[in-house]
Amino acid sequence: MRREKILVGFLTVLVIFLLLAWYDGGREPQRLIEQPVELPEGLQ
């Protein structure tokens, strides 16, 4: 009985965390990362 309550509590916290991460992740607009990168002499 106690193990089942711990498992239900853990799954509840996990679902809440995933829902918050999903909600929060969609609020920021996506943007490209644009930075110049220096390449070694042989690859240019």
Phi and psi in radians as a Rosetta constraint file:
Dihedral C 1 N 2 CA 2 C 2 CIRCULARHARMONIC -1.148 0.35
Dihedral N 2 CA 2 C 2 N 3 CIRCULARHARMONIC -0.686 0.35
Dihedral C 2 N 3 CA 3 C 3 CIRCULARHARMONIC -1.104 0.35
Dihedral N 3 CA 3 C 3 N 4 CIRCULARHARMONIC -0.666 0.35
Dihedral C 3 N 4 CA 4 C 4 CIRCULARHARMONIC -1.153 0.35
Dihedral N 4 CA 4 C 4 N 5 CIRCULARHARMONIC -0.680 0.35
Dihedral C 4 N 5 CA 5 C 5 CIRCULARHARMONIC -1.151 0.35
Dihedral N 5 CA 5 C 5 N 6 CIRCULARHARMONIC -0.697 0.35
Dihedral C 5 N 6 CA 6 C 6 CIRCULARHARMONIC -1.133 0.35
Dihedral N 6 CA 6 C 6 N 7 CIRCULARHARMONIC -0.743 0.35
Dihedral C 6 N 7 CA 7 C 7 CIRCULARHARMONIC -1.133 0.35
Dihedral N 7 CA 7 C 7 N 8 CIRCULARHARMONIC -0.751 0.35
Dihedral C 7 N 8 CA 8 C 8 CIRCULARHARMONIC -1.120 0.35
Dihedral N 8 CA 8 C 8 N 9 CIRCULARHARMONIC -0.727 0.35
Dihedral C 8 N 9 CA 9 C 9 CIRCULARHARMONIC -1.108 0.35
Dihedral N 9 CA 9 C 9 N 10 CIRCULARHARMONIC -0.763 0.35
Dihedral C 9 N 10 CA 10 C 10 CIRCULARHARMONIC -1.103 0.35
Dihedral N 10 CA 10 C 10 N 11 CIRCULARHARMONIC -0.785 0.35
Dihedral C 10 N 11 CA 11 C 11 CIRCULARHARMONIC -1.133 0.35
Dihedral N 11 CA 11 C 11 N 12 CIRCULARHARMONIC -0.626 0.35
Dihedral C 11 N 12 CA 12 C 12 CIRCULARHARMONIC -1.117 0.35
Dihedral N 12 CA 12 C 12 N 13 CIRCULARHARMONIC -0.798 0.35
Dihedral C 12 N 13 CA 13 C 13 CIRCULARHARMONIC -1.117 0.35
Dihedral N 13 CA 13 C 13 N 14 CIRCULARHARMONIC -0.697 0.35
Dihedral C 13 N 14 CA 14 C 14 CIRCULARHARMONIC -1.117 0.35
Dihedral N 14 CA 14 C 14 N 15 CIRCULARHARMONIC -0.762 0.35
Dihedral C 14 N 15 CA 15 C 15 CIRCULARHARMONIC -1.135 0.35
Dihedral N 15 CA 15 C 15 N 16 CIRCULARHARMONIC -0.742 0.35
Dihedral C 15 N 16 CA 16 C 16 CIRCULARHARMONIC -1.085 0.35
Dihedral N 16 CA 16 C 16 N 17 CIRCULARHARMONIC -0.759 0.35
Dihedral C 16 N 17 CA 17 C 17 CIRCULARHARMONIC -1.078 0.35
Dihedral N 17 CA 17 C 17 N 18 CIRCULARHARMONIC -0.772 0.35
Dihedral C 17 N 18 CA 18 C 18 CIRCULARHARMONIC -1.152 0.35
Dihedral N 18 CA 18 C 18 N 19 CIRCULARHARMONIC -0.667 0.35
Dihedral C 18 N 19 CA 19 C 19 CIRCULARHARMONIC -1.153 0.35
Dihedral N 19 CA 19 C 19 N 20 CIRCULARHARMONIC -0.724 0.35
Dihedral C 19 N 20 CA 20 C 20 CIRCULARHARMONIC -1.150 0.35
Dihedral N 20 CA 20 C 20 N 21 CIRCULARHARMONIC -0.701 0.35
Dihedral C 20 N 21 CA 21 C 21 CIRCULARHARMONIC -1.138 0.35
Dihedral N 21 CA 21 C 21 N 22 CIRCULARHARMONIC -0.687 0.35
Dihedral C 21 N 22 CA 22 C 22 CIRCULARHARMONIC -1.156 0.35
Dihedral N 22 CA 22 C 22 N 23 CIRCULARHARMONIC -0.759 0.35
Dihedral C 22 N 23 CA 23 C 23 CIRCULARHARMONIC -1.158 0.35
Dihedral N 23 CA 23 C 23 N 24 CIRCULARHARMONIC -0.810 0.35
Dihedral C 23 N 24 CA 24 C 24 CIRCULARHARMONIC -1.213 0.35
Dihedral N 24 CA 24 C 24 N 25 CIRCULARHARMONIC -0.577 0.35
Dihedral C 24 N 25 CA 25 C 25 CIRCULARHARMONIC -1.186 0.35
Dihedral N 25 CA 25 C 25 N 26 CIRCULARHARMONIC -0.413 0.35
Dihedral C 25 N 26 CA 26 C 26 CIRCULARHARMONIC -1.563 0.35
Dihedral N 26 CA 26 C 26 N 27 CIRCULARHARMONIC -0.082 0.35
Dihedral C 26 N 27 CA 27 C 27 CIRCULARHARMONIC -1.440 0.35
Dihedral N 27 CA 27 C 27 N 28 CIRCULARHARMONIC -0.534 0.35
Dihedral C 27 N 28 CA 28 C 28 CIRCULARHARMONIC -1.514 0.35
Dihedral N 28 CA 28 C 28 N 29 CIRCULARHARMONIC 2.337 0.35
Dihedral C 28 N 29 CA 29 C 29 CIRCULARHARMONIC -1.206 0.35
Dihedral N 29 CA 29 C 29 N 30 CIRCULARHARMONIC 2.501 0.35
Dihedral C 29 N 30 CA 30 C 30 CIRCULARHARMONIC -1.358 0.35
Dihedral N 30 CA 30 C 30 N 31 CIRCULARHARMONIC 2.516 0.35
Dihedral C 30 N 31 CA 31 C 31 CIRCULARHARMONIC -2.483 0.35
Dihedral N 31 CA 31 C 31 N 32 CIRCULARHARMONIC 2.615 0.35
Dihedral C 31 N 32 CA 32 C 32 CIRCULARHARMONIC -1.345 0.35
Dihedral N 32 CA 32 C 32 N 33 CIRCULARHARMONIC 2.590 0.35
Dihedral C 32 N 33 CA 33 C 33 CIRCULARHARMONIC -1.633 0.35
Dihedral N 33 CA 33 C 33 N 34 CIRCULARHARMONIC 1.955 0.35
Dihedral C 33 N 34 CA 34 C 34 CIRCULARHARMONIC -2.097 0.35
Dihedral N 34 CA 34 C 34 N 35 CIRCULARHARMONIC 1.859 0.35
Dihedral C 34 N 35 CA 35 C 35 CIRCULARHARMONIC -2.431 0.35
Dihedral N 35 CA 35 C 35 N 36 CIRCULARHARMONIC 2.475 0.35
Dihedral C 35 N 36 CA 36 C 36 CIRCULARHARMONIC -1.219 0.35
Dihedral N 36 CA 36 C 36 N 37 CIRCULARHARMONIC 2.464 0.35
Dihedral C 36 N 37 CA 37 C 37 CIRCULARHARMONIC -2.112 0.35
Dihedral N 37 CA 37 C 37 N 38 CIRCULARHARMONIC 2.262 0.35
Dihedral C 37 N 38 CA 38 C 38 CIRCULARHARMONIC -1.435 0.35
Dihedral N 38 CA 38 C 38 N 39 CIRCULARHARMONIC 2.230 0.35
Dihedral C 38 N 39 CA 39 C 39 CIRCULARHARMONIC -1.788 0.35
Dihedral N 39 CA 39 C 39 N 40 CIRCULARHARMONIC 2.659 0.35
Dihedral C 39 N 40 CA 40 C 40 CIRCULARHARMONIC -1.105 0.35
Dihedral N 40 CA 40 C 40 N 41 CIRCULARHARMONIC 2.772 0.35
Dihedral C 40 N 41 CA 41 C 41 CIRCULARHARMONIC -0.955 0.35
Dihedral N 41 CA 41 C 41 N 42 CIRCULARHARMONIC -0.699 0.35
Dihedral C 41 N 42 CA 42 C 42 CIRCULARHARMONIC -1.233 0.35
Dihedral N 42 CA 42 C 42 N 43 CIRCULARHARMONIC -0.359 0.35
Dihedral C 42 N 43 CA 43 C 43 CIRCULARHARMONIC -1.651 0.35
Dihedral N 43 CA 43 C 43 N 44 CIRCULARHARMONIC -0.161 0.35
